[in-house]
Amino acid sequence: YFNMGFRPSEIKIGVLGGGQLGKMMAIESAKLDIYLHFLDPDENAPCSRITPLFTKGDYKNYDDVIRFGLTKDIITIEIEDVNIDALKHLQALGKKVYPQAEIIELIQNKYSQKEFFKNNGFLTAPFLSINGMNENLGSYFKANGFDFPLVQKSFHGGYDGKGVKILDSENDLENRIKSEKSFVEVKAKIQSEVSVIIVRSTSGEMIAYPPVSMDFHPSANLVEYLICPANIPEHIALECKKLAHNIAEKLNIIGILAVEMFYNEDGTIWINELAPRPHNSGHHTLDNGSTNQFINHIRAINGLPLGGTDSSNYAIMVNLLGEDSETGNVNYDGIDQCLKIQGVFIHLYGKKETKPFRKMGHATIVSESQDTCRNIAHFVKKTIKINANN
């Protein structure tokens, strides 16, 4: 597209999914006069409210994805749970699918991810399939050298704390995930949960964002605070970036990749999971002075030069979650108090209905002082309340 000049109006990019990640991608792409097309089954999806280039359709349905993709030059995603067969067919027809269909297929299956890590020499929590097993699990674990505490994960569909169970003892097996294919892994002794977002272009250019550390909500198993730069030693940060680089290179991925890791008490780094799309751990890049993750993904899949990822400021991101036990039309309280504060940036996703712990938005706090960031983040967290207006 660019060997005869930059003509963004000629680029037809289709995005499977129309949620908040797509919305932020669309807003940032428009700054380069690139207008994205979206496919989502929810006619009230966040993207539907900001662009006319929205098609109501199911990204899990083969025919819907084929019909949507045939008229596009590039197809990308903002959610992994898409129809792989359709994407493979579009690739065979010569359409550019980024990230590639085979990579999305690998990452859709958490067990396949674990096997990829193991087979390619990346440290990860020791794991064991329990697919189809309902009896004598305690004995099975011991026979294979596994002891409690363990973490059970579904092969497919787990996200935002869903599809995950902590098994602290044999007594917890009664409440395990029973209806789906699953595996267990050793529960890591974590100093810090870390994420590195790396971007790889069609030209082979690759650039990583500084590692961030994550504090999790105690009951929802969702990120509550995201801290940039991560509170880890410099040599560990460099090692995390190197690991993300090596994984992206091994996958040969085009586009953005979030690599979630455990920095353990014994100093080891275990790869936890991958996400081949813009990620919650990169939202702060919209406001911290770097080239944000959303436009860098668009640059990458179009072969444009990637933008810088460093920032001179500290940043903390706060996920704005629906209040526990609240379901219904959304009502925001406390927004006005937070908008008065220098360095606070609020992003509301445009979801019409709130649910317990549903991601309804995020706030980024940027400052030259990490202590200032943290103090303001605590204020924002306790001040903004997302309730149902029933």
C-alpha positions, -999 to +999 in steps of 0.1 A: +000+000+000+029+024+007+054+020-022+035+047-042+026+069-012+003+065+017-033+061+006-052+050+038-086+052+021-076+022+000-069-001+030-099-023+040-092-038+074-118-061+090-118-067+127-135-098+143-151-085+175-165-051+183-158-047+220-138-021+239-105-032+224-119-027+189-134+007+199-100+019+211-083+005+180-109+023+158-103+057+175-066+054+172-066+042+136-088+071+125-059+094+134-041+080+104-073+082+083-076+044+085-112+033+092-118-002+104-147-025+097-161-046+126-181-079+129-199-086+162-231-104+172-241-076+196-258-047+178-250-026+209-213-035+210-190-006+219-178-003+182-214+000+169-217+033+186-187+050+170-186+038+134-210+031+105-186+003+093-202-022+117-217-055+106-239-075+130-227-111+127-212-139+146-174-141+145-177-177+157-199-186+126-180-198+095-204-182+069-205-149+087-167-147+089-163-157+052-189-132+040-173-104+061-137-113+052-141-116+014-145-079+010-114-070+032-077-068+024-066-076+060-085-094+087-075-090+124-090-097+157-098-081+191-110-114+206-095-149+202-127-169+202-133-167+165-139-193+137-105-207+127-117-227+097-131-195+081-098-177+087-078-205+072-100-205+042-096-167+038-058-171+041-059-198+014-078-173-009-049-148-004-064-126+023-039-114+049-050-127+083-029-111+111-023-126+136-022-157+114-050-183+118-027-210+130-014-188+158-049-178+170-058-216+169-028-224+191-035-197+216-072-205+218-063-237+236-045-231+268-032-267+269-017-262+235+000-231+247+016-250+276+029-277+252+043-249+229+062-234+259+075-268+270+085-280+235+103-248+227+123-245+260+103-217+277+099-223+314+062-226+325+044-241+355+046-279+354+012-291+340-009-323+337-040-330+316-070-343+335-092-344+304-121-369+309-110-379+345-136-378+372-123-403+398-092-409+418-077-375+408-057-372+441-040-405+435-034-396+398-017-364+408+006-381+433+015-408+408+026-381+384+046-361+410+020-334+415+009-321+449-015-294+461-019-265+458-027-267+421-045-245+395-071-260+372-077-244+338-101-252+310-086-259+276-108-233+260-128-202+268-113-191+300-107-153+304-111-126+331-109-152+359-134-176+342-124-212+335-099-212+364-101-229+398-076-229+427-073-264+442-056-258+476-062-294+488-079-326+479-111-312+496-114-287+467-117-314+441-155-315+447-157-279+434-134-284+404-143-277+368-161-308+357-179-301+325-149-291+302-116-304+290-090-292+316-056-295+330-038-287+363-006-268+368+016-262+399+005-231+417+034-207+413+050-189+443+048-155+427+067-123+436+051-104+408+028-111+378+043-094+348+032-087+313+052-077+282+035-065+251+055-070+219+047-059+184+061-076+152+056-060+118+051-076+084+086-062+077+101-081+106+106-050+128+099-059+164+096-037+195+086-044+231+069-022+257+084-020+292+072-048+314+043-040+337+033-056+369-003-065+379-022-065+412-052-087+411-087-083+427-088-109+455-121-124+446-128-116+409-093-128+397-092-097+375-064-071+372-071-043+397-040-022+393-015-022+365+019-006+373+043+007+347+072+003+349+069-031+367+082-033+403+109-058+394+147-057+392+162-042+360+179-075+350+145-093+354+128-067+333+154-072+305+149-110+307+111-106+305+115-085+273+139-110+259+115-139+265+087-120+248+109-113+219+119-150+216+083-162+218+071-137+191+100-147+169+093-185+174+056-180+166+065-157+136+035-137+146+024-105+127+008-079+150+007-075+187+013-102+214+008-099+251+031-123+271+019-129+307+046-142+331+052-151+367+083-137+384+087-163+411+101-161+447+130-183+436+140-158+408+127-179+379+104-166+352+075-188+341+055-180+310+018-181+319-004-173+289-004-154+256-029-131+240-025-123+202-043-089+203-043-056+222-044-064+259-056-050+292-020-047+303-013-022+275-042+003+281-019+028+299+000+033+266-029+055+254-019+082+280+017+077+291+035+093+262+045+062+242+030+051+209+000+033+221-005-005+216-036+000+194-020+020+166+012+000+168-009-031+160-024-013+130+010-001+119+024-037+122-002-054+101+002-027+074+040-028+073+043+008+086+072+017+109+065+010+146+064+038+171+084+042+203+073+024+234+092+042+262+078+069+285+095+092+310+065+091+333+051+065+358+017+052+351-009+031+369-040+018+353-072+010+373-098-013+358-133+002+364-154-029+372-191-033+377-200-034+414-205-068+430-242-079+428-252-050+405-268-059+371-287-035+348-284-003+329-251+014+338-248+044+361-214+060+369-208+078+402-177+098+412-165+105+376-166+143+381-144+142+412-117+122+394-118+144+362-107+173+383-073+157+391-043+165+369-029+133+352-061+113+354-075+099+321-108+081+321-119+057+294-155+044+294-162+015+271-198+023+262-213-009+275-250-003+282-253-029+309-232-034+340-227-068+356-207-079+387-170-073+380-176-066+343-149-044+327-168-011+321-138+011+316-104+020+329-086+050+343-049+058+338-030+079+363+003+095+349+028+113+371+066+118+375+062+101+409+052+065+414+039+074+449+017+101+435+004+077+409-004+051+436-022+076+459-043+089+431-051+054+419-064+045+453-086+076+453-100+068+418-106+032+428-126+041+459-144+070+443-157+057+410-186+034+415-204+016+386-239+007+396-271-004+380-296+023+373-327+002+377 
